[in-house]
Amino acid sequence: MNTNPKTPWQHWRLDTDAQGITWLTLDKARENVNSLSEAVMAELASVLDFLDTCRPGSLVIRSGKTAGFVAGADIGEFDALQSADAAKAMVERGWNLFNRLAAVPYPTLALVRGHCLGGGLELALACRTLLVVDEPGTRLGLPEVMLGIFPGWGGMLRLPRRVGASAALDMMLTGKTVDAKRARRMGLADDCVPPRVMESAARMLALNPPTRRPLPLMQRLLGGPLKSMVAAQARKQVARRVRPEHYPAPYAIIDLWARHGGNATAAPELTERIVASSTARNLVRVFRLQERLKGFGKNTEAGDFNPRRVHVVGAGVMGGDIAAWCALRGLTVTLQDQDMVRIAPALQRAYALFDKRVRDPLARRAAADRLIPDPDGQGARHADVVIEAIYENLEAKQALFQKLEALARPGAVLATNTSSLRLEDIRAALGKPERLVGIHFFNPVPKMPLVEIVGGEGTDSVALARAAVFAGAIDKLPLPVKSAPGFLVNAVLAPYMLEAMRCVDEGIAPETVDEAALAYGMPMGPIELIDTVGLDVALAAGKQLGGGAQTPRCLDARIQRGDLGRKTGKGFYGYAGGKTAKGAAGAVPAGLALRLITPLLARTRGLVEEGIVADADLADAGVIFGTGYAPFTGGPLFHARQ
């Protein structure tokens, strides 16, 4: 290839091969990941100016980064959007530039390997052919809604044209991403190839661009004459999840697609509404908190620790689900319990999870093969991480860890999933007590992103670092906390749930209590949360974390009747057929939401002051990702400061 010496761009490189194909490579200077900053976009406009003067036979756009194609817009520049005019200028810049790329008179192809998100996918959609590389890191999506914004650079226009209105709205309104094979099946990508042939495939498609098949008739109708019906249905579905006063972006996406063809420049008032709301700024803050947690999963103190084998002791709901999740994420897992009768239900739940999460039958079978029943516990000898998840009994845990310490390799992580016992008490029976750490998962394991990494006084820092790296390896967010009753998440939930039950004792209907929390922005009301975790579990947590508070009468009465929540079919609500049966919520008394939230805020602030969690930002991150606390607020302590 020949590189044109007359085009010294900082972020883009232009090469032409012997077949007349021009390769445009984005390799953002001084960054590990490509993002579309204002400077990168300005240079792309300059590249297109240059290509206007020497028209190529065809153009292939690709990444020069091993990390992926393009991660999206430059998040750092969002902080500069202090006015609606600045936001509108950013939208117009991307919209006009990608429309210009889409209209060039020569064939264009995007070669996508690795992540292709947000503005990165909008760039790829502006090319006429989209070729994806089939490897685990390739993910495509428009996740702007997760940041409280919308895909304003052509995604709302071009994605529905490629995949149909229903599939496009599903991606845009949920932030879902798809892998390479799925992108090909749904028509988002024109072809999907393995890495070894990606460049030759790109050459072939650049020289002989494929003709796209039109969408099926029904999809054309849904994106045309029936568009208003699709939009109305989409609004109903969004309303079941979020309220417009909390999350305006998904509603704006629907309106921009339905009324303006996806052109945000045609509706500046919608852009202004998004910018004026605090949601986008707060969700960007939450994104950065998430990235900070991910950083703990790359702790260099762990050395070259690369966990591949996990041994889990305890095949109950928590232990079995931890084992299943690890197998789903590619690790080899041995699952120990007293006998196969106890292990079998965990295997059945795991297979159901694999069926739900893995489309490819061969990959599904591979995940099942990685989960190995191990009644004798021989897997502990070979594991990189050993996790105890048996019942909450101190003597039983101490006896188990004495056996595990003798079996485990010297560099293996020894971890307990305890949610109530002190790390210092459990490790008292160990020869090297400093190697025991806590790895506290939350239920349900497949849905909850947070894992608390618990250290006690004198815990080995390398062991903690390795535990955090393990959490990152299975796509969880590790939060370092110190050993204390309830750690962070359970410690803040206990007073919140207690206050909710006190309200019920005072005669406020459970439905009204829950409605107050939902209106505040919580994903689930505290009373339904108690039903979900189990009333007996809530009672035990209250005794441990309630500071001697009296057991609420409403809780005690239901436990006496054996109504323990969802698991028994009845608690505060009924659960016939697996569905929650609630009555109508009454009028919410003024100040009820604040009353519910205040104890949670106070306990969160106290845990920071006590040093259980390092700082207020990490406390906010833990409460958001561990409880679902209203992300649009930016976190409880941040929200209180505002």
C-alpha positions as CSV (number, residue, x, y, z in Angstrom):
1,M,0.0,0.0,0.0
2,N,1.0,3.6,-0.6
3,T,0.4,6.2,2.1
4,N,-0.3,9.6,0.7
5,P,2.4,12.0,2.2
6,K,0.3,15.1,1.5
7,T,-2.3,14.4,4.1
8,P,-0.7,14.6,7.6
9,W,-3.8,14.1,9.7
10,Q,-3.3,13.4,13.4
11,H,-6.0,10.7,13.9
12,W,-6.6,9.3,10.4
13,R,-4.4,7.4,8.0
14,L,-5.1,7.1,4.3
15,D,-3.6,4.3,2.2
16,T,-4.3,3.0,-1.3
17,D,-3.6,-0.5,-2.4
18,A,-2.8,-2.0,-5.9
19,Q,-6.5,-2.6,-6.6
20,G,-7.4,1.0,-6.2
21,I,-9.1,0.6,-2.8
22,T,-8.5,3.4,-0.3
23,W,-8.2,2.3,3.3
24,L,-9.1,5.0,5.8
25,T,-7.8,4.0,9.3
26,L,-8.9,5.7,12.5
27,D,-6.1,5.5,15.1
28,K,-6.9,8.3,17.6
29,A,-3.6,9.8,18.8
30,R,-2.6,9.2,22.4
31,E,-5.6,7.0,23.2
32,N,-6.1,3.3,23.6
33,V,-9.7,3.5,22.3
34,N,-11.1,5.3,19.3
35,S,-13.8,7.9,20.1
36,L,-15.3,10.6,17.9
37,S,-14.1,13.8,19.4
38,E,-14.6,17.2,17.8
39,A,-11.0,17.0,16.4
40,V,-11.6,13.5,15.0
41,M,-14.8,14.6,13.3
42,A,-13.1,17.7,11.9
43,E,-10.3,15.7,10.4
44,L,-12.8,13.2,8.8
45,A,-14.4,16.2,7.1
46,S,-11.0,17.1,5.8
47,V,-10.4,13.6,4.6
48,L,-13.7,13.8,2.6
49,D,-12.5,17.1,1.2
50,F,-9.3,15.4,0.0
51,L,-11.2,12.5,-1.5
52,D,-13.4,14.9,-3.4
53,T,-10.3,16.0,-5.3
54,C,-9.0,12.5,-6.0
55,R,-12.0,10.2,-6.1
56,P,-11.2,6.7,-4.9
57,G,-12.4,3.5,-6.6
58,S,-13.8,2.5,-3.2
59,L,-13.3,3.4,0.5
60,V,-12.9,1.1,3.4
61,I,-13.1,2.6,6.9
62,R,-11.4,0.6,9.7
63,S,-9.8,0.9,13.1
64,G,-6.1,1.0,13.9
65,K,-6.8,0.0,17.5
66,T,-6.7,-3.6,18.8
67,A,-9.5,-2.5,21.3
68,G,-12.2,-2.2,18.7
69,F,-13.7,0.0,16.0
70,V,-15.1,3.1,17.7
71,A,-16.5,3.3,21.3
72,G,-18.7,6.3,20.4
73,A,-18.6,10.0,20.9
74,D,-16.0,11.4,23.3
75,I,-17.7,11.4,26.7
76,G,-15.3,14.0,28.0
77,E,-16.7,16.6,25.6
78,F,-20.2,16.2,27.1
79,D,-19.1,18.2,30.1
80,A,-18.6,21.2,27.7
81,L,-22.3,21.1,26.7
82,Q,-23.4,23.8,29.0
83,S,-26.1,25.2,26.7
84,A,-28.7,24.0,24.3
85,D,-26.9,25.8,21.5
86,A,-23.7,23.8,22.1
87,A,-25.7,20.6,22.1
88,K,-27.5,21.5,18.9
89,A,-24.1,22.3,17.3
90,M,-22.7,18.9,18.2
91,V,-25.8,17.2,16.8
92,E,-25.7,19.2,13.6
93,R,-21.9,18.5,13.1
94,G,-22.3,14.7,13.3
95,W,-25.6,14.7,11.3
96,N,-24.3,16.7,8.4
97,L,-20.9,14.9,8.3
98,F,-22.4,11.4,8.2
99,N,-25.0,12.5,5.7
100,R,-22.1,13.7,3.5
101,L,-20.3,10.4,3.9
102,A,-23.5,8.5,3.0
103,A,-23.8,10.5,-0.2
104,V,-20.3,10.2,-1.6
105,P,-20.3,8.9,-5.2
106,Y,-18.0,5.9,-4.6
107,P,-18.6,2.6,-2.7
108,T,-18.0,2.8,1.0
109,L,-17.5,-0.1,3.5
110,A,-17.1,-0.2,7.3
111,L,-14.9,-3.0,8.5
112,V,-16.0,-3.5,12.1
113,R,-13.9,-5.5,14.5
114,G,-14.5,-5.2,18.3
115,H,-16.9,-2.7,19.9
116,C,-18.8,-0.5,17.5
117,L,-21.1,1.7,19.7
118,G,-23.0,4.9,19.6
119,G,-21.4,7.3,17.1
120,G,-19.2,4.5,16.0
121,L,-22.2,2.5,14.7
122,E,-23.6,5.7,13.2
123,L,-20.4,6.1,11.3
124,A,-20.6,2.5,10.1
125,L,-24.2,2.9,9.1
126,A,-23.3,5.9,7.0
127,C,-21.2,3.4,4.8
128,R,-23.1,1.5,2.2
129,T,-21.6,-1.9,3.2
130,L,-21.1,-3.1,6.8
131,L,-18.7,-6.0,7.3
132,V,-18.4,-7.4,10.9
133,V,-15.6,-9.7,12.2
134,D,-16.8,-12.7,14.1
135,E,-15.0,-12.8,17.4
136,P,-16.2,-12.4,21.1
137,G,-15.3,-8.7,21.4
138,T,-17.4,-7.6,18.4
139,R,-20.5,-5.8,19.7
140,L,-22.7,-3.3,17.9
141,G,-25.3,-1.0,19.4
142,L,-26.7,2.5,20.0
143,P,-26.5,2.7,23.8
144,E,-26.9,6.5,24.0
145,V,-30.2,6.1,26.0
146,M,-28.0,4.7,28.8
147,L,-26.4,8.1,29.1
148,G,-29.7,10.0,28.9
149,I,-29.2,11.1,25.3
150,F,-30.2,10.0,21.8
151,P,-28.3,8.8,18.7
152,G,-28.4,12.1,16.8
153,W,-25.9,11.5,14.0
154,G,-28.1,9.4,11.8
155,G,-28.6,6.3,13.8
156,M,-32.3,6.9,14.3
157,L,-32.6,7.3,10.5
158,R,-30.5,4.5,9.2
159,L,-30.8,1.7,11.7
160,P,-34.6,1.3,11.2
161,R,-34.0,1.3,7.4
162,R,-31.6,-1.6,7.8
163,V,-33.2,-3.8,10.4
164,G,-36.8,-2.6,10.6
165,A,-38.6,-0.3,13.0
166,S,-39.3,-2.9,15.7
167,A,-35.7,-4.2,16.0
168,A,-34.2,-0.7,15.7
169,L,-36.4,0.7,18.5
170,D,-35.7,-2.2,20.7
171,M,-31.9,-1.6,20.4
172,M,-32.2,2.2,20.7
173,L,-34.7,2.2,23.7
174,T,-32.9,-0.4,25.7
175,G,-29.2,0.2,24.8
176,K,-28.9,-3.5,23.9
177,T,-25.9,-4.6,21.8
178,V,-25.6,-7.5,19.4
179,D,-22.7,-9.7,18.4
180,A,-21.4,-10.2,14.9
181,K,-23.6,-13.3,14.0
182,R,-26.7,-11.6,15.3
183,A,-25.9,-8.4,13.4
184,R,-25.6,-10.5,10.2
185,R,-28.9,-12.4,10.9
186,M,-30.9,-9.3,11.6
187,G,-29.6,-7.4,8.5
188,L,-27.5,-4.9,10.4
189,A,-24.3,-6.2,8.8
190,D,-24.0,-7.3,5.2
191,D,-21.6,-10.1,6.1
192,C,-19.8,-11.7,9.0
193,V,-16.4,-13.3,8.6
194,P,-13.6,-14.7,10.8
195,P,-10.6,-12.5,11.6
196,R,-8.2,-14.4,9.3
197,V,-10.1,-13.4,6.2
198,M,-11.4,-10.0,7.2
199,E,-9.2,-7.9,4.9
200,S,-9.7,-10.1,1.8
201,A,-13.4,-10.1,2.5
202,A,-13.4,-6.3,2.8
203,R,-11.5,-6.1,-0.6
204,M,-14.0,-8.3,-2.3
205,L,-17.0,-6.5,-1.0
206,A,-15.4,-3.1,-1.7
207,L,-14.8,-4.0,-5.3
208,N,-18.2,-5.8,-5.6
209,P,-20.7,-4.1,-3.2
210,P,-23.6,-6.3,-2.3
211,T,-27.2,-5.3,-3.2
212,R,-29.2,-5.0,-0.1
213,R,-32.5,-6.8,0.0
214,P,-35.5,-4.7,0.8
215,L,-37.1,-5.1,4.2
216,P,-40.1,-7.5,4.3
217,L,-43.4,-5.9,3.5
218,M,-44.7,-5.8,7.1
219,Q,-41.5,-4.1,8.2
220,R,-41.9,-1.5,5.5
221,L,-45.5,-0.9,6.6
222,L,-44.4,-0.6,10.3
223,G,-41.8,2.0,9.3
224,G,-44.2,3.8,7.0
225,P,-48.0,4.0,7.1
226,L,-48.2,2.2,10.5
227,K,-45.4,4.2,12.1
228,S,-47.7,6.0,14.5
229,M,-49.1,2.7,15.8
230,V,-45.5,1.4,16.4
231,A,-44.6,4.6,18.2
232,A,-47.7,4.4,20.5
233,Q,-46.8,0.8,21.4
234,A,-43.2,1.7,22.0
235,R,-44.3,4.5,24.4
236,K,-46.4,2.0,26.4
237,Q,-43.5,-0.4,26.7
238,V,-41.1,2.4,27.8
239,A,-43.7,3.7,30.3
240,R,-43.7,0.3,32.0
241,R,-40.0,0.7,32.8
242,V,-39.3,4.4,33.2
243,R,-41.1,7.7,33.7
244,P,-40.6,10.6,31.4
245,E,-39.8,13.0,34.2
246,H,-36.9,10.8,35.2
247,Y,-35.7,9.5,31.8
248,P,-36.8,11.8,28.9
249,A,-34.4,10.3,26.3
250,P,-36.3,7.2,25.3
251,Y,-39.5,9.2,24.8
252,A,-37.5,11.7,22.7
253,I,-36.1,8.9,20.5
254,I,-39.6,7.6,19.8
255,D,-40.8,11.1,18.9
256,L,-37.7,11.9,16.7
257,W,-38.2,8.7,14.8
258,A,-41.9,8.9,14.4
259,R,-42.3,12.6,13.7
260,H,-39.0,13.7,12.2
261,G,-37.6,10.6,10.5
262,G,-34.8,10.4,13.1
263,N,-33.5,13.9,12.3
264,A,-32.8,15.6,15.6
265,T,-31.8,18.8,13.9
266,A,-35.5,19.2,12.8
267,A,-36.6,19.3,16.5
268,P,-34.3,21.6,18.4
269,E,-36.8,21.8,21.3
270,L,-36.3,18.1,22.0
271,T,-32.5,18.5,22.1
272,E,-33.0,21.5,24.4
273,R,-35.2,19.4,26.7
274,I,-32.7,16.7,27.0
275,V,-29.8,19.1,27.7
276,A,-31.9,21.1,30.2
277,S,-32.7,18.0,32.2
278,S,-30.2,16.8,34.9
279,T,-30.7,13.2,33.8
280,A,-28.0,13.2,31.0
281,R,-25.4,14.8,33.2
282,N,-26.2,12.4,36.1
283,L,-26.1,9.4,33.8
284,V,-22.7,10.4,32.5
285,R,-21.6,10.6,36.1
286,V,-23.0,7.1,36.6
287,F,-21.1,5.9,33.5
288,R,-17.9,7.3,35.0
289,L,-18.6,5.6,38.3
290,Q,-19.0,2.3,36.4
291,E,-15.7,2.8,34.7
292,R,-14.1,3.4,38.0
293,L,-15.4,0.1,39.3
294,K,-14.2,-1.6,36.2
295,G,-10.8,-0.3,36.9
296,F,-10.6,-2.3,40.1
297,G,-11.0,-5.4,37.9
298,K,-7.6,-4.5,36.3
299,N,-5.7,-4.1,39.5
300,T,-2.0,-4.5,38.6
301,E,-1.2,-5.7,42.1
302,A,-2.8,-9.0,41.0
303,G,0.2,-9.6,38.7
304,D,-0.4,-12.0,35.8
305,F,-3.4,-13.6,37.6
306,N,-5.7,-14.9,34.9
307,P,-8.5,-17.0,36.5
308,R,-9.7,-19.9,34.3
309,R,-10.9,-22.4,36.9
310,V,-13.4,-21.8,39.7
311,H,-14.5,-24.2,42.5
312,V,-17.8,-23.3,44.3
313,V,-18.9,-25.0,47.5
314,G,-22.6,-24.9,48.1
315,A,-25.2,-25.7,45.3
316,G,-28.0,-23.6,46.8
317,V,-29.6,-20.8,44.8
318,M,-26.7,-18.4,45.4
319,G,-23.8,-20.9,45.0
320,G,-25.4,-22.6,42.0
321,D,-26.1,-19.3,40.3
322,I,-22.5,-18.1,40.9
323,A,-21.3,-21.4,39.3
324,A,-23.6,-21.0,36.4
325,W,-22.6,-17.4,35.7
326,C,-18.9,-18.3,35.8
327,A,-19.5,-21.1,33.3
328,L,-21.5,-18.8,31.1
329,R,-18.6,-16.3,31.1
330,G,-16.2,-18.9,29.9
331,L,-14.6,-20.3,33.1
332,T,-14.4,-24.0,33.9
333,V,-16.4,-24.5,37.1
334,T,-16.6,-27.4,39.6
335,L,-19.7,-27.3,41.9
336,Q,-19.5,-29.1,45.2
337,D,-22.3,-30.2,47.6
338,Q,-23.0,-33.2,49.7
339,D,-24.4,-35.3,46.9
340,M,-25.8,-35.1,43.3
341,V,-29.4,-34.8,44.7
342,R,-28.4,-31.3,46.0
343,I,-26.4,-30.4,42.9
344,A,-29.1,-31.4,40.3
345,P,-31.4,-28.4,40.9
346,A,-28.5,-26.0,40.4
347,L,-27.6,-27.7,37.1
348,Q,-31.2,-27.4,35.9
349,R,-31.3,-23.6,36.7
350,A,-27.9,-23.3,35.0
351,Y,-29.2,-25.0,31.8
352,A,-32.2,-22.7,31.8
353,L,-29.9,-19.7,32.0
354,F,-27.8,-21.0,29.1
355,D,-30.9,-21.5,27.0
356,K,-32.0,-18.0,27.7
357,R,-28.6,-16.2,27.2
358,V,-26.9,-18.3,24.5
359,R,-28.4,-18.6,21.0
360,D,-25.8,-20.8,19.4
361,P,-26.5,-24.5,20.3
362,L,-22.8,-25.4,20.2
363,A,-21.9,-22.5,22.5
364,R,-24.8,-23.5,24.8
365,R,-23.4,-27.0,25.0
366,A,-19.9,-25.7,25.7
367,A,-21.2,-23.7,28.6
368,A,-23.0,-26.7,30.0
369,D,-19.8,-28.8,29.6
370,R,-17.8,-26.2,31.6
371,L,-20.1,-26.7,34.6
372,I,-19.0,-29.9,36.3
373,P,-20.7,-31.5,39.3
374,D,-18.1,-32.3,42.0
375,P,-19.6,-33.9,45.1
376,D,-16.2,-35.0,46.3
377,G,-14.7,-31.5,46.0
378,Q,-11.6,-32.5,44.0
379,G,-11.9,-29.3,41.9
380,A,-10.6,-27.3,44.8
381,R,-7.1,-28.6,44.1
382,H,-6.9,-27.1,40.6
383,A,-9.0,-23.9,41.0
384,D,-7.7,-20.4,40.6
385,V,-10.7,-19.2,42.8
386,V,-12.5,-21.1,45.5
387,I,-15.8,-19.7,46.7
388,E,-17.7,-20.8,49.7
389,A,-21.5,-20.3,49.5
390,I,-23.0,-22.6,52.2
391,Y,-25.5,-21.6,54.8
392,E,-24.7,-18.8,57.3
393,N,-23.2,-20.8,60.2
394,L,-19.9,-19.7,61.6
395,E,-18.7,-23.1,62.8
396,A,-19.6,-24.8,59.5
397,K,-17.8,-22.2,57.5
398,Q,-14.7,-22.4,59.7
399,A,-14.6,-26.2,59.4
400,L,-15.0,-26.0,55.6
401,F,-12.2,-23.5,55.1
402,Q,-9.8,-25.6,57.1
403,K,-10.3,-28.3,54.5
404,L,-10.2,-25.9,51.6
405,E,-7.0,-24.3,52.8
406,A,-5.3,-27.7,52.8
407,L,-6.5,-28.5,49.3
408,A,-6.2,-25.1,47.5
409,R,-3.1,-24.1,45.6
410,P,-0.9,-21.4,47.3
411,G,-1.8,-18.7,44.8
412,A,-5.5,-19.5,44.6
413,V,-8.1,-17.0,45.9
414,L,-10.0,-18.3,49.0
415,A,-13.3,-16.5,49.2
416,T,-16.5,-16.5,51.2
417,N,-19.8,-15.2,49.8
418,T,-21.1,-14.5,53.3
419,S,-23.5,-11.6,53.7
420,S,-23.7,-11.4,57.5
421,L,-20.7,-13.0,59.2
422,R,-17.5,-11.1,59.9
423,L,-14.5,-12.1,57.8
424,E,-12.3,-12.0,60.8
425,D,-14.4,-14.6,62.6
426,I,-14.5,-17.0,59.6
427,R,-10.8,-16.9,59.0
428,A,-9.8,-17.5,62.6
429,A,-9.4,-21.2,61.9
430,L,-7.0,-20.7,58.9
431,G,-3.3,-21.2,59.0
432,K,-2.9,-18.2,56.8
433,P,-5.9,-16.1,57.8
434,E,-4.7,-13.1,55.6
435,R,-5.6,-15.0,52.4
436,L,-9.3,-15.1,53.0
437,V,-11.4,-12.5,51.2
438,G,-15.0,-11.9,50.7
439,I,-16.6,-12.0,47.3
440,H,-20.2,-11.0,47.9
441,F,-22.6,-11.6,45.0
442,F,-26.2,-10.3,45.0
443,N,-29.4,-12.2,44.0
444,P,-30.3,-12.8,41.2
445,V,-26.6,-13.3,40.2
446,P,-27.2,-13.0,36.4
447,K,-28.9,-9.7,36.7
448,M,-27.1,-7.8,39.5
449,P,-23.8,-6.2,38.2
450,L,-22.1,-5.5,41.5
451,V,-19.8,-7.7,43.6
452,E,-18.5,-6.5,46.9
453,I,-14.8,-7.4,47.4
454,V,-14.5,-7.6,51.2
455,G,-11.2,-7.2,53.1
456,G,-10.7,-7.4,56.9
457,E,-7.9,-6.1,59.1
458,G,-4.7,-7.5,57.7
459,T,-6.2,-9.1,54.6
460,D,-3.5,-9.8,51.9
461,S,-3.7,-7.0,49.4
462,V,-2.7,-9.3,46.5
463,A,-5.5,-11.7,47.4
464,L,-7.9,-8.7,47.3
465,A,-6.5,-7.6,44.0
466,R,-7.0,-11.1,42.5
467,A,-10.5,-11.3,43.8
468,A,-11.3,-8.0,42.0
469,V,-9.6,-9.2,38.8
470,F,-11.8,-12.4,39.0
471,A,-14.9,-10.2,39.3
472,G,-13.9,-8.2,36.3
473,A,-13.2,-11.4,34.4
474,I,-16.8,-12.6,34.8
475,D,-18.1,-9.1,33.8
476,K,-19.1,-8.0,37.3
477,L,-18.3,-4.6,38.9
478,P,-16.0,-5.1,41.9
479,L,-16.5,-2.7,44.8
480,P,-13.8,-2.8,47.6
481,V,-15.4,-2.6,51.0
482,K,-14.2,-3.4,54.5
483,S,-15.5,-6.2,56.7
484,A,-18.5,-4.9,58.7
485,P,-22.1,-6.1,59.2
486,G,-23.9,-5.9,55.9
487,F,-20.9,-4.4,54.2
488,L,-22.3,-1.5,52.1
489,V,-25.4,-2.7,50.1
490,N,-27.2,-4.8,52.7
491,A,-26.3,-2.2,55.4
492,V,-28.1,0.6,53.6
493,L,-31.1,-1.5,52.5
494,A,-31.9,-2.7,56.0
495,P,-33.0,0.7,57.4
496,Y,-34.8,1.5,54.1
497,M,-36.9,-1.7,54.3
498,L,-37.5,-1.2,58.0
499,E,-38.9,2.2,57.5
500,A,-41.2,0.9,54.8
501,M,-42.6,-1.7,57.1
502,R,-43.1,0.9,59.9
503,C,-45.2,2.8,57.4
504,V,-47.3,-0.4,56.9
505,D,-47.6,-0.8,60.6
506,E,-49.0,2.8,60.7
507,G,-51.8,1.8,58.3
508,I,-50.3,2.9,55.0
509,A,-51.1,0.2,52.4
510,P,-48.0,-1.7,51.0
511,E,-49.0,-0.6,47.5
512,T,-49.0,3.0,48.5
513,V,-45.6,2.6,50.1
514,D,-44.2,1.0,47.0
515,E,-45.8,3.6,44.7
516,A,-44.0,6.4,46.6
517,A,-40.6,4.7,46.0
518,L,-41.4,4.0,42.3
519,A,-42.4,7.6,41.8
520,Y,-39.1,8.7,43.4
521,G,-37.3,6.5,40.8
522,M,-36.6,3.2,42.5
523,P,-36.8,0.2,40.2
524,M,-38.9,-1.8,42.8
525,G,-40.8,-0.7,45.8
526,P,-39.3,-1.7,49.2
527,I,-42.3,-3.9,50.2
528,E,-42.0,-5.9,47.0
529,L,-38.3,-6.1,47.5
530,I,-38.9,-7.6,51.0
531,D,-41.2,-10.2,49.3
532,T,-38.4,-10.9,46.8
533,V,-35.6,-11.5,49.2
534,G,-37.9,-13.4,51.6
535,L,-39.5,-12.2,54.8
536,D,-37.4,-14.6,56.9
537,V,-34.2,-13.2,55.3
538,A,-35.4,-9.7,56.0
539,L,-36.1,-10.6,59.7
540,A,-32.6,-12.1,60.1
541,A,-31.0,-9.0,58.4
542,G,-33.1,-6.7,60.6
543,K,-31.9,-8.4,63.8
544,Q,-28.3,-8.1,62.6
545,L,-28.4,-4.6,61.1
546,G,-31.4,-2.9,62.7
547,G,-29.5,-1.7,65.7
548,G,-31.9,-3.4,68.1
549,A,-35.0,-2.0,66.5
550,Q,-38.3,-3.7,67.3
551,T,-39.5,-6.2,64.6
552,P,-42.4,-4.6,62.6
553,R,-45.7,-6.1,63.4
554,C,-46.6,-6.6,59.8
555,L,-43.5,-8.7,59.3
556,D,-43.9,-10.8,62.4
557,A,-47.5,-11.6,61.6
558,R,-46.8,-12.8,58.1
559,I,-43.8,-14.9,59.2
560,Q,-46.0,-16.5,61.9
561,R,-48.4,-17.5,59.1
562,G,-45.7,-18.9,57.0
563,D,-46.1,-16.2,54.3
564,L,-42.4,-15.7,53.5
565,G,-42.8,-13.8,50.2
566,R,-42.4,-14.8,46.6
567,K,-40.8,-18.2,47.4
568,T,-43.9,-19.4,49.3
569,G,-46.4,-17.7,46.9
570,K,-47.5,-15.1,49.4
571,G,-46.0,-12.4,51.5
572,F,-47.2,-8.8,51.5
573,Y,-48.5,-9.6,48.1
574,G,-49.8,-12.7,46.4
575,Y,-47.7,-14.5,43.7
576,A,-50.1,-16.9,42.0
577,G,-48.6,-18.2,38.8
578,G,-45.4,-16.3,39.4
579,K,-47.1,-12.9,38.9
580,T,-47.3,-10.2,41.5
581,A,-50.9,-9.5,42.7
582,K,-51.2,-6.0,44.0
583,G,-54.1,-3.9,44.9
584,A,-54.4,-0.3,43.7
585,A,-52.1,2.2,45.4
586,G,-53.9,5.0,47.3
587,A,-52.9,8.6,47.2
588,V,-49.3,8.9,48.3
589,P,-48.9,11.1,51.4
590,A,-46.7,14.1,51.0
591,G,-43.1,13.4,52.0
592,L,-43.5,9.6,52.1
593,A,-40.7,9.0,49.5
594,L,-38.3,11.3,51.5
595,R,-39.2,9.4,54.7
596,L,-38.3,6.1,53.0
597,I,-35.1,7.4,51.5
598,T,-33.7,9.3,54.5
599,P,-32.6,6.3,56.5
600,L,-30.8,4.9,53.4
601,L,-29.0,8.2,52.9
602,A,-28.0,8.5,56.5
603,R,-26.6,4.9,56.6
604,T,-24.7,5.5,53.3
605,R,-23.2,8.6,54.7
606,G,-22.3,6.9,57.9
607,L,-20.5,4.0,56.1
608,V,-18.3,6.5,54.3
609,E,-17.5,8.3,57.5
610,E,-16.6,4.9,59.1
611,G,-14.4,4.0,56.2
612,I,-16.3,0.9,55.2
613,V,-16.2,2.3,51.7
614,A,-13.4,4.6,50.6
615,D,-15.4,7.7,49.5
616,A,-18.8,9.1,48.6
617,D,-18.4,8.4,44.9
618,L,-17.8,4.7,45.5
619,A,-20.7,4.6,48.0
620,D,-22.9,6.1,45.3
621,A,-21.7,3.5,42.8
622,G,-22.3,0.7,45.2
623,V,-25.8,1.7,46.0
624,I,-26.7,2.3,42.4
625,F,-25.3,-1.0,41.0
626,G,-26.1,-3.0,44.1
627,T,-29.7,-1.8,44.8
628,G,-30.8,-0.2,41.6
629,Y,-31.1,3.2,43.3
630,A,-32.5,5.7,40.8
631,P,-29.5,6.2,38.4
632,F,-30.9,9.5,37.0
633,T,-30.2,11.1,40.4
634,G,-26.4,10.4,40.1
635,G,-26.5,8.4,43.4
636,P,-27.9,9.0,46.9
637,L,-25.1,11.2,48.3
638,F,-24.6,13.1,45.1
639,H,-28.3,13.8,44.9
640,A,-28.4,14.9,48.5
641,R,-25.6,17.4,47.9
642,Q,-27.4,18.8,45.0
